[in-house]
């Protein structure tokens, strides 16, 4: 790969949240520009407003297209130039529209091959809804726009703790119907492949959680474990996926069993993310696995309650940048030997005659 710096597209997220604050704070560390070339998809006017409101010493170079991004500087690509009202700490339709403009522009540039990886600042899933965005969040939007037919998997991770979600932003009343053997096998396979390729775990061990309390208690508290989850585990094992379960979620995290696994597949959002966030230090990363594009984001939201106060911690956002770089390099290293297989060192001898081979001699 040489010494070429990885080009990182960064979408500014909800303009009333802490997106610009954590972006500027992350790149206040001079060593960051030695690792990558950032391209912030946003608005110079909004960026300047945040910088002034926070009293930050943050410089950036305004560019009009990604091709103009220069190394050793923070490049800010203008995705819109019109005035919008910034109301720090308050959701608004303008803020959602600004977030979507950045995402749409980044997706177009990704398809044109103008950057290597994507890091997204947080959005508000409600105010971004509208023409061009009818999704539950970043993950579903990026799968549609850049998935090329592949299915995505949301993985939250910090160090060796990696929790993936079978279902993401579903109402609780709809979860049980979404737990199918086919979906479990699909998502577990994506997780298994991602652990090997993106995280370079040679022989991943994966755990699958149950859906019901006590993993159904042998059918007493629900039949999904016996009828759906356990058969999926058996079939995955037969296909060479190193997976175990289903495990009761409370005991699995409570007694430390999670430490024995490289990846965990939870059945629904809060089952996986509530214990994950309790166990993590707040520096976690949200990764969208399974897609051609490498996309990460910080493990937090817009944080309206502290927006504009200058107290946001940039650690999670900086870790999202580190993770995107690591995954991009891991994929390249993993794929390289597969792209140029060794040529055959022999030629198979063929019988070109009209004689019937293996004929019985008298």
Buried (B, 14 or more C-beta within 10 A) or exposed (E): EEEEBBBBBBBBBBBBBBBBBBBBBBBBEEEBBEBBBBBBBBBBBBBBBBBEBBEBEBEBEEBEEBEEBEEEBBBBBBBBEEEBEBBBBEBBEBBBBBBBBBBBBBBEBBEEEBBBBBBBBBBBBEBBBEEBBEBEBBBBBBBEBBBEEBBBBBBBBBEEBBBBBBBBBBEEEEBBEEBBBEBBBBBBBBBBBBBBBBBBBEEBBBBBBBBBEBBBEEEEBBEBBBEBBBBBBEBBEEEEBBBBBBBBBBEBBEEEBBEEBBBBBBBBBEBBBEBBBEBBEEBBBBBBBBBEBBBBBBBBBBBBEBBBBEEBBBBBBBBBBBBBBBBBBBBEEBEEEEEEEEEEEEEEEEEEEEEEEEEEEE
